[in-house]
Amino acid sequence: MRALRKVEPAPGAALTEQPVPAPRPGEILVKVAAASICGTDFHIFQWNAWAQKRIRPPLTFGHEVAGQVVATGPEVHNIAAGAFVSAEGHVFCGFCPQCRRGRMHTCERMRILGVDFDGGFAEYVRFPEKNAWPVDARIPPDIASIHDPFGNAVHTAFIDGGAEEIVGSTVVVLGCGPIGLFAVGVTRAVGARQ
């Protein structure tokens, strides 16, 4: 398969040929229909200070991805081949104290798709079943692939409380990139006054 990879610790990336990965226990294999470009991907491409500290080439980057499940590994119980899914890029362990408290978003062993292991800038991507979100087939792949930044906006909007904290309030969003624009829509939908 073709894959866009960070092949060395330097600016740039290379389009390479890689073997199609086989799903391991608890994982699915997705034929990528769309992969969006995130600021994180740009940092990896530029090879800035953050990337130099975090990324270990070689690596296929890209974590905003959607596509069709083509294979499942053993111990996959809820997602079947043929399902159209979007990836949640934050892979929590499920066993550390934070995960056991229900705070998976602060997992002590958090790994990120396309940052800590091969991601979605490829024809196929493998990731845990627990990180697959089924998507209605009526939603175009290029919209489904931005599930991750939309989730970030929802989390950000509700971080200091639930919808009851937003209803009737004035909300200020600083920075109207994709996540900021989603946050405007989310807060408006739950009843922000302004």
JOHU-V53655 format. One line per field, one symbol per residue. phi: phi as a letter, one per 30 degrees, with the letter a starting at -180 (. if undefined). burial: b if it has 16 or more other C-alpha atoms within 10 Angstrom, else e. A space follows every 10 residues. Layout:
BEGIN
phi = ???
burial = ???
END
This chain:
BEGIN
phi = .dbdbdcbda ejabdbcbdd dcdceicbcc ddcabcccee ddddddidee dddcccddad cjbcbblcdc abdeicbbcc ejdcbcccdc ccdibdeddd dicedbedce bbeibcaecc dadbbcaded cccebedddd eddddceddd ddddeddcdc lceddceicc ccccjcdedd dddedddddc jddb
burial = eebbbbbebe eebeeeeeeb eebbeebbbb bbbbbbeeeb beebbebeee beeebebebb bbbbbbbbbb bbbeebeebe eebbbbbbbb bbebebebbe eeebeebeeb ebbbbbbbbb bbbbbbbbbb bbbbbeeeee bbebbbbbbb eebbeebbee eebeebbeee beeeeeeebb ebbbebbbee bbee
END
